[in-house]
Amino acid sequence: MSRVWPYTHEKVSRSDMLVGTSYLLDDASRPAIPQNLNANDVKYDKSNTIILVPQPTDDPNDPLNWPLWKRDIILLILSTISVIASTLSPLLAANTVTLAIFFQRDFTQMALLTGCHLCGVGAAGFIFVASARIWGKRHLYLFGTVLIIISSAWGGAAGTNYASLLWARVVQGIGLAPFEALVNASVGDLYFVHERGKRMALSNLALFGGAFFTPVLVGKITQTIGWEWSFYLIAIFAGALLPFVFFFVPETAFNRPDNPSVHAPEQGTSHTLSAQHDFQASGESKDAQTPNHSSAASFEKQDYESRIHNASSEDPNRPTPTTHPPKTTFVQSLYLFNGRKSDANFFKLVLRPFPLFFHPAVLWACLIQGTLIGWTVMIGVVLAAIFLGPPLWFNEVETGYMYAGPFVGAILGFILSGILADWSTKRMIKRNKGFYEPEFRIVLVGAQLVFGCIGLYGFGITAEHVGRYGWFLPDLFFAFVVGGMVLGAVASALYIVDAHRDIAIEAFTCLLIFKNIFSFGLTWGAYDWLTSAGVSKTFYIIASIQVGICLLSIPMYIFGKWNRAFFSRHDVLKMLHL
């Protein structure tokens, strides 16, 4: 490629195509499409200026073939149930002392009610992701919702039995796992690249930000009708949402042949685009327009037809561009399963995420998203100890109200990430002559560095001296931390979906496992750490670690394209027969 952004340092052959690099924009400042492309076969959005990535097929059952309003309704339902599911993790944050007295346990044992819950999320992720790879996501969303209903009713009925409540929390974590692991991947199933920014911000707000409003309510619920009702109400709301999930969330995973997708060649190749296999299928949206009414969806027709011929020879039952199965009826969309999505061995799929922890992009995403989530969990489990004692003597209601600030921070982080994700990417695409690089998403981490690290340093300073600073400043800095967390979650999720779509679901599993195991470790030792080192010193260390992690985005931005090129030719999972 004559223009490279970010830099590419590896020479490749002309036949190598770089996954993730896409040609998106068309305007009057240059030729309509790059050299050597068949303009009649390119599909655009309604404005006829943005090339659709991935290029949709003509199968009516492709998720991208559904109207935008239907896709948005699906995402809205998934985001709503994700809010309910995500409330489970901080459910006990506001009433830690109340429950410690009720069960006659120390703070560490109460923190383990959250820590073991997080372990349940991480452990279940392996099984659910493998299941999603083979049978799709719909059955897991329904199973997770049912499990949340049952385990929440169980937790409320645990009485004085600490062990029973502990296991109920573990099962709640298992119910949460499908939403943490798969909702972001569903955004990739449902939307084109240029549509994902705000929607990914919404899904991350639901998964991470919505949880911070829970303690605001739980404190009041505990004081008025008892802590048990914080569990019962979740069961009730999840039960109310179950029919919506069943009737209006069809399967978003879609099995397709090598799908035409608009990808740009690597450095050293001409400006051609070719068919590129994606992890999930894409279909033709009603937003899509095909100039001159061409039904083909490739840029190099001869190459595409050859691919389809080869695919059809390998599997005679596989649909071709001119023969598609009939459109799925509403009743058929209610089935839990609609066929296998992969012929891979289930147990091999369970093992697939492990090698990816050594994949630079996946490791970077784990650190960017997982560490700041862990710090927020740590703040949550120690908040009660800081404010329930002297000199403020907060009760559970006032401690719960301390989460109003983080909730506002999550909302602002969502708004800011949605604006920046689209604005910065479009601006950089124009500077890059219409070519999109997934590394453009990494720019959002700059905002995480500012907000998240200011929040951590500030919280450490003010929470150490609440008698001098009061409750407002610690709460304000807690809001900064959560805002930075949302920004980092959106940046990492978008980058994984756009740059490494073929391993996106395994990568999200790695993120799920890392952040939950990391958070579990922090809940295990948080109180002892603060007791021995003090609040300010502890958070100085934490904030400095976070600064270093955010700065890792600089080499990731510079070498991310090289990393994509390397792993596109050196498939680690294939080498390991996974």
Steps between C-alpha positions, in 0.01 A plus 500: 500500500637835405353668803544325829335597827622383741841390384572164344852365524463163331515437127242259377414334174242644266259219582487572873198698612493683829194419707338804658627768262197613304408750234201693635457848359430636159506872425573740219858560611623181334382222269176335602674179601862388492669388184408164348161469675170418331281792603181321399548237770567723798223545758454833676287642778197721429716808456694318227826629654592227751597158371341233716744293705459210505343484153157343545377191317149459356376231738183628675599321821826687544476724810623797299209444264255593775373860512690730734203546732484124560871479573473794739208337684705184545791702639266698727357180650845347544626823658203514739542142622874569520427786742304259720773237473781746571330615821590163650870575543468813722178380663653481849721808483274735697399259777833332576494596867133407539564153361823459698302555818210284378723203411760574772784498246798729444539739207720263301242222517231742387722614213528136394126503427596732215832330421353151464219646289766639264672161488170350389486750215854421387469121525169487313641715221706211361199272463259762370735641239570153360126436493442831319758405239316178418133572561472880507418751772119498537477192722765645730320831542185312596686260729680789671172686559333192651805434719496859627133462599558172686825600675364839608194340656736251668721776639206684648380181668844408641412633843789480745679229302821664377605196293164497321531869414858445382392229255205709385750775417712255302196391297410866447845541351437211262177670393682826439773338286310478167432873504851605594653262246269530201308829480795692351548220247132532409560867419756378248241257358234766457675811372738626234828657614372857460191417713679339793646793696192628684347154527815354653502791746138418591571131557802581716299754697242231566761242598726719712340837568147398590630293790604814686142610552422175686652592839306829496180296511628206705587717799148637517346158435705346781392767747130493413401143405813294568808388306319189374284714273803622308516139376127451456460817293770387258314170457179693432654737243690222326178300486322795339772525234507127422205516252671785313819299468306193387279669241711786370865390515558254215831334430757757388775252410488400135691236309615608158754418231808714445335838527579793274643767722667827420859459615802689382827332407811525708802708417652403169170410332280691265183670617273206446248348732409135527270250660594449861357245738341652813419324826126556466280558204383831369199554281366772278326768698211708380744782553712350226490609142666322214591739220359396162298232684781249491432192712865412547686616808863470407767732375687249295223299341716231350669434833169497682333262256799271534465504878128423478563218253759347731275542803208340318719211388601436859142522628222448241236602755659840559297791356642679197456867406202407280337237723400589853283321755153646558463778751462369855147536636424658836419161652828356371688795652374389844690171485785474749725361227498548124788275402867470578719801438821300508609140459787552744549276800333646810788418734753657265288814494505507880881511484523760221510812723805389701769557232349840419617641832840516326356680197622863533167656397296279732740552790488876441118494501497295821722754673321808367156373594564258783728693733283811529193283553694327775587831666133604496402167659767558764366848573154349531596237758697747716261795467284381788802463729616853416168681543306286747758566769631824653492788435195492268313198642295437185221243514421263212267753337760778496767257384269391219452864397877521454446300180298780343829664397637187329168452324519854360862428405388191310235699312750772409755237400239342275416832336863599459606162363212496255590846372875444489481148355317622191644849466865408543472197272330692219754779527793259485344312208485822302861575586586149388340553155194289572674200651393385845746341742371331819786671687299823471287361785800503735492881508215474754748371758641853520172609658516199734848607609378849586178413678585164655841588638393842630217316675729243663754756623225732620306227679811389687574854620146592605384164640802494734377823659120490478481709816671786311354452151158355585313256279457704181857503368558124544169443326598736219830321443321164516284631214817584304625143551176350370490738203853391410398136542217537246733675252756221528236229471361655181847552348615145566173340389487698175862420422455127554183487289650701215859374497461134598146410407589136437602450864272766652291263707806326645659840565191614691527179701855596592378844606223342705735259675774755562284773647305263725799307630691825548202650686470187714863535606441862596191418706700232680776734613349850478434554869837367612677711238328818609554422867872444460587772245228758547250633248712770337815292452298208364326714241821680403640158407179398322482826302864477395447144380201618299701780338758244386226274361341787305839591353521150352248630248777696326692192379168325438395785270833506319549124464136389498494477123821298495347277768192440286717419200712256699213306655307492174781281367591324823174366639594389852172316555544309176857412590374358829220314318237702683 
